[in-house]
Amino acid sequence: MLEAAVGFTEREFLLFFLVLVRMTGLFILAPLFGHASIPAQAKAGLAFACTLIVYPMASQAPFEVPADVYELTSFIARELIVGAVIGFVALLVFAAAQYAGEMIDTQIGFSLANIVDPLFGQQVSLLGQLHYLLAMMIYLAVDGHHYLVGALMRSYSVIPMGQAGLSPELFSLVLSRFSDLFVMALRMALPPVACLLITEMALGVLAKSVPQMNVLMVGFSAKIAVGLAVVGLAIPGFVAYSASVVAGLRKVIAGLMKAF
């Protein structure tokens, strides 16, 4: 009687719920969607709307109702991990941009002047937040958020419901993204950091040549001027590199789906 009233069989209800769980995993951690400034009600509404779109396609795939509550719990955990891992891997790009800014801030001397990042709930450096916001603007400009949601929608044809596996290849891919984070951050921060290193060397030579000069005060102002100037000049390169990294997420997410 309940099935006739709601128009859902047990299989259809469980399938709809599992689709919603995978979508929820993405919207919890994905860039932009997972930001703390977005209300939880809005995230839930977006996940539910995407589920309504994807469900007709997902319902065509073979799916067996779990035999007991333990198997159902396993299905829910697998679906949540699929969405969360895809969102987390995309979020690492923005963590790299923020870390690049923090490296520059450390060289300039801005590391003592921190602000609170509402996303992570902790203090971040000034240029770290600037790089993060620039990366987010690039992400939106190249429709990265559209691709991320679309990739998860296409994942239902690659990863059957409740059949995602935590293979060694998956762990290797996620760990490789962690190592890539430091490489990406170093490439983003390289021009300012290199120029500031040269400035430090020049100040060291100046301190030996003119002992009467207060190199500490002069060096502080010089590093700020050089650092901000090079950061401004390096923005086009940062934009181009960040756009290529965001575009590379397509290949990374495709590899994750195969590993699942």
KOLZABA-960955 format. One record per residue (C-alpha): residue number from 1; residue in one letter; chain; z, y, x. Coordinates in nm, 4 decimals, decimal comma, padded with zeros to 6 digits, m for minus. Each point is the difference from the previous one (the first is absolute). Layout:
<pts>
{nr=NUM; rest=A; kette=A; w=Z; v=Y; u=X};
...
</pts>
This chain:
<pts>
{nr=1; rest=M; kette=A; w=00,0000; v=00,0000; u=00,0000};
{nr=2; rest=L; kette=A; w=00,0851; v=00,2370; u=00,2886};
{nr=3; rest=E; kette=A; w=m00,3317; v=m00,0719; u=00,1679};
{nr=4; rest=A; kette=A; w=m00,1875; v=00,0777; u=m00,3184};
{nr=5; rest=A; kette=A; w=00,1972; v=00,3208; u=m00,0491};
{nr=6; rest=V; kette=A; w=m00,0621; v=00,1472; u=00,3433};
{nr=7; rest=G; kette=A; w=m00,3440; v=m00,1523; u=00,0506};
{nr=8; rest=F; kette=A; w=00,0950; v=m00,1498; u=00,3379};
{nr=9; rest=T; kette=A; w=00,0382; v=m00,3627; u=00,0945};
{nr=10; rest=E; kette=A; w=00,2566; v=m00,0972; u=00,2614};
{nr=11; rest=R; kette=A; w=m00,2710; v=m00,0314; u=00,2649};
{nr=12; rest=E; kette=A; w=m00,1480; v=00,3412; u=m00,0813};
{nr=13; rest=F; kette=A; w=00,3392; v=00,1699; u=00,0018};
{nr=14; rest=L; kette=A; w=00,0949; v=m00,1478; u=00,3396};
{nr=15; rest=L; kette=A; w=m00,3400; v=00,0871; u=00,1427};
{nr=16; rest=F; kette=A; w=00,0284; v=00,3608; u=m00,1203};
{nr=17; rest=F; kette=A; w=00,3504; v=00,0237; u=00,1452};
{nr=18; rest=L; kette=A; w=m00,1088; v=m00,1333; u=00,3405};
{nr=19; rest=V; kette=A; w=m00,2898; v=00,2457; u=00,0127};
{nr=20; rest=L; kette=A; w=00,2484; v=00,2785; u=m00,0722};
{nr=21; rest=V; kette=A; w=00,2306; v=m00,1237; u=00,2784};
{nr=22; rest=R; kette=A; w=m00,2798; v=00,0127; u=00,2587};
{nr=23; rest=M; kette=A; w=m00,0952; v=00,3504; u=m00,1109};
{nr=24; rest=T; kette=A; w=00,3636; v=00,1088; u=00,0140};
{nr=25; rest=G; kette=A; w=00,0290; v=m00,1229; u=00,3594};
{nr=26; rest=L; kette=A; w=m00,2851; v=00,2293; u=00,0981};
{nr=27; rest=F; kette=A; w=00,1294; v=00,3082; u=m00,1801};
{nr=28; rest=I; kette=A; w=00,3432; v=m00,0378; u=00,1592};
{nr=29; rest=L; kette=A; w=m00,1237; v=00,0406; u=00,3601};
{nr=30; rest=A; kette=A; w=m00,3576; v=00,1280; u=m00,0106};
{nr=31; rest=P; kette=A; w=m00,0714; v=00,3441; u=00,1493};
{nr=32; rest=L; kette=A; w=00,0166; v=00,2791; u=m00,2581};
{nr=33; rest=F; kette=A; w=00,0926; v=m00,2349; u=m00,2859};
{nr=34; rest=G; kette=A; w=00,3248; v=m00,1074; u=00,1626};
{nr=35; rest=H; kette=A; w=00,1151; v=00,3519; u=00,0848};
{nr=36; rest=A; kette=A; w=00,3557; v=00,0753; u=m00,1049};
{nr=37; rest=S; kette=A; w=m00,1112; v=00,3183; u=m00,1790};
{nr=38; rest=I; kette=A; w=m00,1956; v=m00,2064; u=m00,2564};
{nr=39; rest=P; kette=A; w=00,2292; v=m00,1073; u=m00,2882};
{nr=40; rest=A; kette=A; w=00,0601; v=m00,3693; u=m00,0458};
{nr=41; rest=Q; kette=A; w=m00,1309; v=00,0310; u=m00,3574};
{nr=42; rest=A; kette=A; w=m00,3344; v=00,1281; u=00,1316};
{nr=43; rest=K; kette=A; w=m00,0259; v=m00,2871; u=00,2496};
{nr=44; rest=A; kette=A; w=00,0790; v=m00,2519; u=m00,2736};
{nr=45; rest=G; kette=A; w=m00,2579; v=00,1597; u=m00,2287};
{nr=46; rest=L; kette=A; w=m00,2705; v=m00,0122; u=00,2674};
{nr=47; rest=A; kette=A; w=00,0798; v=m00,3638; u=00,0773};
{nr=48; rest=F; kette=A; w=m00,0139; v=m00,0892; u=m00,3694};
{nr=49; rest=A; kette=A; w=m00,3294; v=00,1868; u=m00,0530};
{nr=50; rest=C; kette=A; w=m00,1626; v=m00,1766; u=00,2967};
{nr=51; rest=T; kette=A; w=00,1324; v=m00,3312; u=m00,1318};
{nr=52; rest=L; kette=A; w=m00,1709; v=00,0586; u=m00,3344};
{nr=53; rest=I; kette=A; w=m00,3279; v=00,0568; u=00,1864};
{nr=54; rest=V; kette=A; w=00,0305; v=m00,3000; u=00,2308};
{nr=55; rest=Y; kette=A; w=00,1444; v=m00,2538; u=m00,2434};
{nr=56; rest=P; kette=A; w=m00,3305; v=m00,0954; u=m00,1745};
{nr=57; rest=M; kette=A; w=m00,1486; v=m00,0884; u=00,3384};
{nr=58; rest=A; kette=A; w=00,3111; v=m00,1764; u=00,1285};
{nr=59; rest=S; kette=A; w=00,0334; v=m00,2044; u=m00,3195};
{nr=60; rest=Q; kette=A; w=m00,3299; v=m00,1748; u=00,0735};
{nr=61; rest=A; kette=A; w=00,1363; v=m00,1597; u=00,3171};
{nr=62; rest=P; kette=A; w=00,1671; v=m00,3422; u=m00,0181};
{nr=63; rest=F; kette=A; w=00,3749; v=00,0299; u=m00,0453};
{nr=64; rest=E; kette=A; w=00,2646; v=m00,2605; u=m00,0751};
{nr=65; rest=V; kette=A; w=00,3284; v=00,0938; u=m00,1657};
{nr=66; rest=P; kette=A; w=00,2957; v=m00,0550; u=00,2400};
{nr=67; rest=A; kette=A; w=00,1891; v=m00,3194; u=m00,0726};
{nr=68; rest=D; kette=A; w=00,3497; v=00,1485; u=00,0402};
{nr=69; rest=V; kette=A; w=00,1838; v=00,3199; u=00,0765};
{nr=70; rest=Y; kette=A; w=m00,0021; v=m00,0649; u=00,3760};
{nr=71; rest=E; kette=A; w=m00,3769; v=m00,0231; u=00,0091};
{nr=72; rest=L; kette=A; w=m00,0238; v=00,3145; u=m00,2140};
{nr=73; rest=T; kette=A; w=00,2285; v=00,1835; u=00,2439};
{nr=74; rest=S; kette=A; w=m00,2248; v=m00,1125; u=00,2850};
{nr=75; rest=F; kette=A; w=m00,3067; v=00,1336; u=m00,1849};
{nr=76; rest=I; kette=A; w=00,1679; v=00,3369; u=m00,0597};
{nr=77; rest=A; kette=A; w=00,1052; v=00,0303; u=00,3654};
{nr=78; rest=R; kette=A; w=m00,3501; v=m00,0859; u=00,1232};
{nr=79; rest=E; kette=A; w=m00,1657; v=00,2553; u=m00,2264};
{nr=80; rest=L; kette=A; w=00,2480; v=00,2707; u=00,0992};
{nr=81; rest=I; kette=A; w=m00,0592; v=m00,0731; u=00,3692};
{nr=82; rest=V; kette=A; w=m00,3790; v=00,0259; u=m00,0382};
{nr=83; rest=G; kette=A; w=00,0160; v=00,3519; u=m00,1451};
{nr=84; rest=A; kette=A; w=00,2804; v=00,1150; u=00,2292};
{nr=85; rest=V; kette=A; w=m00,1693; v=m00,1210; u=00,3202};
{nr=86; rest=I; kette=A; w=m00,3282; v=00,1733; u=m00,0849};
{nr=87; rest=G; kette=A; w=00,1830; v=00,3246; u=m00,0765};
{nr=88; rest=F; kette=A; w=00,2186; v=m00,0292; u=00,3106};
{nr=89; rest=V; kette=A; w=m00,2947; v=m00,0563; u=00,2350};
{nr=90; rest=A; kette=A; w=m00,1678; v=00,3131; u=m00,1392};
{nr=91; rest=L; kette=A; w=00,3264; v=00,1944; u=00,0410};
{nr=92; rest=L; kette=A; w=00,0082; v=m00,0791; u=00,3737};
{nr=93; rest=V; kette=A; w=m00,2919; v=00,2385; u=00,0544};
{nr=94; rest=F; kette=A; w=00,2144; v=00,2899; u=m00,1174};
{nr=95; rest=A; kette=A; w=00,2953; v=m00,1218; u=00,2035};
{nr=96; rest=A; kette=A; w=m00,2284; v=00,0180; u=00,3059};
{nr=97; rest=A; kette=A; w=m00,0994; v=00,3577; u=m00,0841};
{nr=98; rest=Q; kette=A; w=00,3650; v=00,0988; u=m00,0404};
{nr=99; rest=Y; kette=A; w=00,0988; v=m00,1690; u=00,3255};
{nr=100; rest=A; kette=A; w=m00,2817; v=00,1824; u=00,1807};
{nr=101; rest=G; kette=A; w=00,1423; v=00,3317; u=m00,1164};
{nr=102; rest=E; kette=A; w=00,3492; v=m00,1026; u=00,1124};
{nr=103; rest=M; kette=A; w=m00,1303; v=m00,0771; u=00,3509};
{nr=104; rest=I; kette=A; w=m00,1520; v=00,3477; u=00,0193};
{nr=105; rest=D; kette=A; w=00,3192; v=00,1585; u=m00,1326};
{nr=106; rest=T; kette=A; w=00,2024; v=m00,1756; u=00,2689};
{nr=107; rest=Q; kette=A; w=m00,2220; v=00,1448; u=00,2721};
{nr=108; rest=I; kette=A; w=00,0013; v=00,3510; u=m00,1468};
{nr=109; rest=G; kette=A; w=00,3720; v=00,0054; u=m00,0742};
{nr=110; rest=F; kette=A; w=m00,0189; v=00,0028; u=m00,3792};
{nr=111; rest=S; kette=A; w=00,1833; v=m00,3305; u=m00,0350};
{nr=112; rest=L; kette=A; w=00,3271; v=00,1849; u=m00,0697};
{nr=113; rest=A; kette=A; w=m00,1496; v=00,1850; u=m00,2991};
{nr=114; rest=N; kette=A; w=m00,0414; v=m00,2764; u=m00,2562};
{nr=115; rest=I; kette=A; w=m00,0646; v=00,0060; u=m00,3735};
{nr=116; rest=V; kette=A; w=00,0760; v=m00,2595; u=m00,2672};
{nr=117; rest=D; kette=A; w=m00,2890; v=m00,2235; u=m00,1015};
{nr=118; rest=P; kette=A; w=00,0357; v=m00,0846; u=m00,3731};
{nr=119; rest=L; kette=A; w=m00,2065; v=m00,3188; u=00,0392};
{nr=120; rest=F; kette=A; w=00,2231; v=m00,1771; u=00,2509};
{nr=121; rest=G; kette=A; w=00,3164; v=00,2000; u=m00,0708};
{nr=122; rest=Q; kette=A; w=00,0583; v=00,0862; u=00,3647};
{nr=123; rest=Q; kette=A; w=m00,0554; v=00,2860; u=00,2416};
{nr=124; rest=V; kette=A; w=m00,3433; v=00,0349; u=00,1585};
{nr=125; rest=S; kette=A; w=m00,1433; v=00,2465; u=00,2467};
{nr=126; rest=L; kette=A; w=m00,2084; v=00,3023; u=m00,0981};
{nr=127; rest=L; kette=A; w=m00,3316; v=m00,1129; u=00,1477};
{nr=128; rest=G; kette=A; w=00,0705; v=m00,3556; u=m00,1146};
{nr=129; rest=Q; kette=A; w=00,0094; v=00,1202; u=m00,3595};
{nr=130; rest=L; kette=A; w=m00,3097; v=00,2142; u=00,0605};
{nr=131; rest=H; kette=A; w=m00,1952; v=m00,2985; u=00,1327};
{nr=132; rest=Y; kette=A; w=00,1200; v=m00,2128; u=m00,2904};
{nr=133; rest=L; kette=A; w=m00,1204; v=00,2540; u=m00,2563};
{nr=134; rest=L; kette=A; w=m00,3349; v=00,0397; u=00,1782};
{nr=135; rest=A; kette=A; w=m00,0471; v=m00,3776; u=m00,0002};
{nr=136; rest=M; kette=A; w=00,0833; v=m00,0099; u=m00,3708};
{nr=137; rest=M; kette=A; w=m00,2595; v=00,2712; u=m00,0739};
{nr=138; rest=I; kette=A; w=m00,2617; v=m00,1980; u=00,1942};
{nr=139; rest=Y; kette=A; w=00,1009; v=m00,3162; u=m00,1873};
{nr=140; rest=L; kette=A; w=m00,0596; v=00,1765; u=m00,3316};
{nr=141; rest=A; kette=A; w=m00,3226; v=00,1663; u=00,1187};
{nr=142; rest=V; kette=A; w=m00,1642; v=m00,3324; u=00,0890};
{nr=143; rest=D; kette=A; w=00,1264; v=m00,1640; u=m00,3238};
{nr=144; rest=G; kette=A; w=00,2281; v=m00,2371; u=00,1861};
{nr=145; rest=H; kette=A; w=00,2316; v=m00,0237; u=m00,2994};
{nr=146; rest=H; kette=A; w=m00,2918; v=m00,1084; u=m00,2197};
{nr=147; rest=Y; kette=A; w=m00,0971; v=m00,2695; u=00,2462};
{nr=148; rest=L; kette=A; w=00,3569; v=m00,1271; u=00,0306};
{nr=149; rest=V; kette=A; w=00,0364; v=m00,0499; u=m00,3757};
{nr=150; rest=G; kette=A; w=m00,3504; v=m00,1451; u=m00,0211};
{nr=151; rest=A; kette=A; w=00,0736; v=m00,2426; u=00,2824};
{nr=152; rest=L; kette=A; w=00,3063; v=m00,1303; u=m00,1817};
{nr=153; rest=M; kette=A; w=m00,2039; v=m00,0378; u=m00,3171};
{nr=154; rest=R; kette=A; w=m00,2598; v=m00,2024; u=00,1913};
{nr=155; rest=S; kette=A; w=00,2750; v=m00,2108; u=00,1563};
{nr=156; rest=Y; kette=A; w=00,0371; v=m00,2018; u=m00,3202};
{nr=157; rest=S; kette=A; w=m00,3362; v=m00,1615; u=00,0664};
{nr=158; rest=V; kette=A; w=00,1016; v=m00,0858; u=00,3583};
{nr=159; rest=I; kette=A; w=00,3703; v=m00,0863; u=m00,0381};
{nr=160; rest=P; kette=A; w=00,0681; v=m00,2129; u=m00,3108};
{nr=161; rest=M; kette=A; w=00,3095; v=00,0859; u=m00,2009};
{nr=162; rest=G; kette=A; w=00,3114; v=m00,1554; u=00,1507};
{nr=163; rest=Q; kette=A; w=m00,1983; v=m00,1613; u=00,2828};
{nr=164; rest=A; kette=A; w=00,0514; v=00,2563; u=00,2761};
{nr=165; rest=G; kette=A; w=00,1198; v=m00,1647; u=00,3196};
{nr=166; rest=L; kette=A; w=00,2000; v=00,1480; u=00,2883};
{nr=167; rest=S; kette=A; w=m00,2140; v=m00,1431; u=00,2779};
{nr=168; rest=P; kette=A; w=00,0516; v=00,0551; u=00,3765};
{nr=169; rest=E; kette=A; w=m00,3257; v=00,1950; u=m00,0018};
{nr=170; rest=L; kette=A; w=00,1507; v=00,2443; u=m00,2491};
{nr=171; rest=F; kette=A; w=00,3047; v=00,0606; u=00,2194};
{nr=172; rest=S; kette=A; w=m00,2285; v=00,0508; u=00,3012};
{nr=173; rest=L; kette=A; w=m00,2048; v=00,2597; u=m00,1868};
{nr=174; rest=V; kette=A; w=00,3082; v=00,1932; u=m00,1106};
{nr=175; rest=L; kette=A; w=00,1481; v=m00,0068; u=00,3502};
{nr=176; rest=S; kette=A; w=m00,3298; v=00,1160; u=00,1481};
{nr=177; rest=R; kette=A; w=00,0108; v=00,2990; u=m00,2358};
{nr=178; rest=F; kette=A; w=00,3396; v=00,0899; u=00,1440};
{nr=179; rest=S; kette=A; w=m00,1461; v=00,0005; u=00,3516};
{nr=180; rest=D; kette=A; w=m00,3004; v=00,1971; u=m00,1255};
{nr=181; rest=L; kette=A; w=00,2441; v=00,2595; u=m00,1370};
{nr=182; rest=F; kette=A; w=00,1034; v=00,1032; u=00,3519};
{nr=183; rest=V; kette=A; w=m00,3606; v=00,0012; u=00,1211};
{nr=184; rest=M; kette=A; w=m00,1084; v=00,2205; u=m00,2914};
{nr=185; rest=A; kette=A; w=00,2954; v=00,2349; u=00,0535};
{nr=186; rest=L; kette=A; w=m00,0769; v=00,0341; u=00,3714};
{nr=187; rest=R; kette=A; w=m00,3657; v=00,0796; u=m00,0674};
{nr=188; rest=M; kette=A; w=00,0949; v=00,2611; u=m00,2608};
{nr=189; rest=A; kette=A; w=00,2508; v=00,1664; u=00,2323};
{nr=190; rest=L; kette=A; w=m00,1870; v=m00,0380; u=00,3300};
{nr=191; rest=P; kette=A; w=m00,1635; v=00,3476; u=00,0347};
{nr=192; rest=P; kette=A; w=00,3189; v=00,2048; u=m00,0572};
{nr=193; rest=V; kette=A; w=00,2194; v=m00,2409; u=00,1955};
{nr=194; rest=A; kette=A; w=m00,2395; v=00,0004; u=00,2964};
{nr=195; rest=C; kette=A; w=m00,0211; v=00,3802; u=00,0049};
{nr=196; rest=L; kette=A; w=00,3783; v=00,0297; u=m00,0239};
{nr=197; rest=L; kette=A; w=00,0399; v=m00,2432; u=00,2888};
{nr=198; rest=I; kette=A; w=m00,2300; v=00,2153; u=00,2113};
{nr=199; rest=T; kette=A; w=00,2037; v=00,3046; u=m00,1045};
{nr=200; rest=E; kette=A; w=00,3209; v=m00,1745; u=00,1097};
{nr=201; rest=M; kette=A; w=m00,1556; v=m00,0758; u=00,3389};
{nr=202; rest=A; kette=A; w=m00,1135; v=00,3608; u=00,0373};
{nr=203; rest=L; kette=A; w=00,3499; v=00,1250; u=m00,0846};
{nr=204; rest=G; kette=A; w=00,1456; v=m00,2368; u=00,2581};
{nr=205; rest=V; kette=A; w=m00,2295; v=00,1402; u=00,2679};
{nr=206; rest=L; kette=A; w=00,0863; v=00,3528; u=m00,1126};
{nr=207; rest=A; kette=A; w=00,3727; v=m00,0728; u=00,0224};
{nr=208; rest=K; kette=A; w=m00,0421; v=m00,1077; u=00,3629};
{nr=209; rest=S; kette=A; w=m00,2241; v=00,2958; u=00,0848};
{nr=210; rest=V; kette=A; w=00,2090; v=00,2722; u=m00,1676};
{nr=211; rest=P; kette=A; w=00,3667; v=m00,1114; u=m00,0001};
{nr=212; rest=Q; kette=A; w=00,1142; v=00,3375; u=m00,1387};
{nr=213; rest=M; kette=A; w=m00,1884; v=m00,0538; u=m00,3292};
{nr=214; rest=N; kette=A; w=00,1890; v=m00,1410; u=m00,2989};
{nr=215; rest=V; kette=A; w=m00,2403; v=m00,2895; u=m00,0542};
{nr=216; rest=L; kette=A; w=00,2053; v=m00,1400; u=m00,2872};
{nr=217; rest=M; kette=A; w=m00,0501; v=00,3059; u=m00,2206};
{nr=218; rest=V; kette=A; w=m00,3604; v=00,0547; u=00,1067};
{nr=219; rest=G; kette=A; w=m00,0822; v=m00,3680; u=m00,0366};
{nr=220; rest=F; kette=A; w=00,1412; v=m00,0207; u=m00,3523};
{nr=221; rest=S; kette=A; w=m00,2249; v=00,2823; u=m00,1216};
{nr=222; rest=A; kette=A; w=m00,2986; v=m00,1279; u=00,1964};
{nr=223; rest=K; kette=A; w=00,0268; v=m00,3521; u=m00,1410};
{nr=224; rest=I; kette=A; w=00,0225; v=00,1330; u=m00,3547};
{nr=225; rest=A; kette=A; w=m00,3089; v=00,2181; u=00,0498};
{nr=226; rest=V; kette=A; w=m00,2027; v=m00,2726; u=00,1716};
{nr=227; rest=G; kette=A; w=00,1128; v=m00,2714; u=m00,2403};
{nr=228; rest=L; kette=A; w=m00,0793; v=00,1886; u=m00,3200};
{nr=229; rest=A; kette=A; w=m00,3317; v=00,1230; u=00,1397};
{nr=230; rest=V; kette=A; w=m00,1132; v=m00,3508; u=00,0967};
{nr=231; rest=V; kette=A; w=00,1222; v=m00,1445; u=m00,3318};
{nr=232; rest=G; kette=A; w=m00,2148; v=00,2565; u=m00,1830};
{nr=233; rest=L; kette=A; w=m00,3029; v=m00,0742; u=00,2182};
{nr=234; rest=A; kette=A; w=00,0489; v=m00,3762; u=m00,0371};
{nr=235; rest=I; kette=A; w=00,0101; v=00,0003; u=m00,3816};
{nr=236; rest=P; kette=A; w=m00,3768; v=m00,0759; u=m00,0394};
{nr=237; rest=G; kette=A; w=00,0384; v=m00,3020; u=00,2268};
{nr=238; rest=F; kette=A; w=00,3127; v=m00,1084; u=m00,1866};
{nr=239; rest=V; kette=A; w=m00,1861; v=00,0269; u=m00,3307};
{nr=240; rest=A; kette=A; w=m00,2966; v=m00,2024; u=00,1270};
{nr=241; rest=Y; kette=A; w=00,2184; v=m00,2719; u=00,1511};
{nr=242; rest=S; kette=A; w=00,2259; v=m00,0211; u=m00,3068};
{nr=243; rest=A; kette=A; w=m00,3049; v=m00,0330; u=m00,2267};
{nr=244; rest=S; kette=A; w=m00,1280; v=m00,2894; u=00,2116};
{nr=245; rest=V; kette=A; w=00,3418; v=m00,1685; u=m00,0110};
{nr=246; rest=V; kette=A; w=00,0187; v=00,0338; u=m00,3798};
{nr=247; rest=A; kette=A; w=m00,3530; v=m00,1388; u=m00,0288};
{nr=248; rest=G; kette=A; w=00,1081; v=m00,2923; u=00,2204};
{nr=249; rest=L; kette=A; w=00,2561; v=m00,0982; u=m00,2633};
{nr=250; rest=R; kette=A; w=m00,2834; v=m00,1694; u=m00,1891};
{nr=251; rest=K; kette=A; w=m00,0427; v=m00,2583; u=00,2753};
{nr=252; rest=V; kette=A; w=00,3749; v=m00,0412; u=00,0461};
{nr=253; rest=I; kette=A; w=00,0693; v=m00,0581; u=m00,3705};
{nr=254; rest=A; kette=A; w=m00,2923; v=m00,2427; u=m00,0250};
{nr=255; rest=G; kette=A; w=00,1540; v=m00,1971; u=00,2874};
{nr=256; rest=L; kette=A; w=00,3371; v=m00,0004; u=m00,1734};
{nr=257; rest=M; kette=A; w=m00,1497; v=m00,1402; u=m00,3188};
{nr=258; rest=K; kette=A; w=m00,1628; v=m00,2843; u=00,1900};
{nr=259; rest=A; kette=A; w=00,3276; v=m00,0698; u=00,1821};
{nr=260; rest=F; kette=A; w=00,1855; v=m00,0203; u=m00,3333};
</pts>
